[in-house]
Amino acid sequence: MACPVCGVECEEGTSLCGDCETQMMEELDEESTEEVEFVAMGEVTDAEVFAAVTAQLEDEGIAWFVQCEKGPMVMLYVDQNRLVEARRELASVSLMAVCEGD
């Protein structure tokens, strides 16, 4: 592993560079570098529901994005690996008016 500041090779697992004493960055684990695949979870038409739903997803660390389709309706997409968990979280949102996606 090379020091991000001075480039000196350091032993794997070292927390400080032996040359410049810079804090070594931990390498990202495989899970954090995987590409996320998104799947459609449902349509949302109400701005308040959208805010509540996306806040809940953010709180749970579930990756999401939206795609506009028609007028105020958006299609909500979530991380495919966390779809079941995302649906469970959405069920806990009391104002939910989301129609399940395909």
C-alpha angles and dihedrals in degrees: 000000000000126000109253091221109039101014096232113152110248130190115267111266094025112141098198131039109248091216106045100009093235116160106256116233117238113240115247114255119239093256094059092050096050116113112248117233114208128210130191111262103176151305122276122194103167120079093211092050090047091053092048094046096048092045089054091049091049091049089054093045093242114155113234144161137179135227123203115232112162129358112305094350117105130184111229118215126192138186106287091222091058101039095115091048091046091052090050091051092048091053088059092058103097096205094052118144099165124142112214115253124230 
